[in-house]
Amino acid sequence: MTYPPPSGWNDPAGAGQQPGTPADPTLPMSGPPVPAQPGPVDPYAPVNPYVGQQPPAAPYDPYAQQQPPAAPYAQPGPPPGYPGYGYPPAPTTNGMAVAAMVVGITGVMGLCGYGVGGIIGVVGAILGHIAKRQIRERGESGEGMATAGIIMGWVSTGIAVLATIVIIIAIVIAANQSS
């Protein structure tokens, strides 16, 4: 069903025809061209990143000092309240604390060598005290190892001193005995 054209309407293709008769479809149409519908877009087609950009007004100097952003609210980094990526890096372990623990263990084991462990134990205890001070100042980890070095160092030193006193007393007693 076709509707009659509105009154006063002039068909450019049917000029000179009788009103109400259909236009000849083989004749070209006159008037402005009708814009075509955009066709399907290929999603895998390469994209030109320079479409719609203006050329730079001045030559770019890569060594020029960069200006801060104009927005007063712009802050570098992620917005506050959001965690960063992954875990924060662990603090480094103090090397002096590791040395204090190793020397303290060596001092305890050296007690079998006629009191040599006492001398080594003093070194381990001193290294432990120095390591604890460095850990507080630098914010490093290893406080437990430094404490272990201090404890084992002083224990081995105390045992070595007691063993030395016992050995001296035994020698004095043996020398004063009449045989």
MOGIDA-V268123 format. One line per field, one symbol per residue. ss: DSSP state (@ for helix, = for strand, . for the rest). psi: psi as a letter, one per 40 degrees, with the letter a starting at -180 (. if undefined). A space follows every 10 residues. Layout:
ss=???
psi=???
This chain:
ss=.......... .......... .......... .......... .......... .......... .......... .......... .......... ..=.@@@@@@ @@@@@@@@@@ @@...@@@@@ @@@@@@@@@@ @@@@@@@@.. =.@@@@@@@@ @@@@@@@@@@ @@@@@@@@@@ @@@@@@...
psi=hiiiiihehh hddfheiihe iiiheeiiii aiihhiiiai hheeiihhee heiiiidiih heeihiiiid heehiiaiii ehiahaiiii iihhdddddd ddddddddde deffeddddd dddddddddd dddddddefi iedddddddd dddddddddd dddddddddd dddddehh.
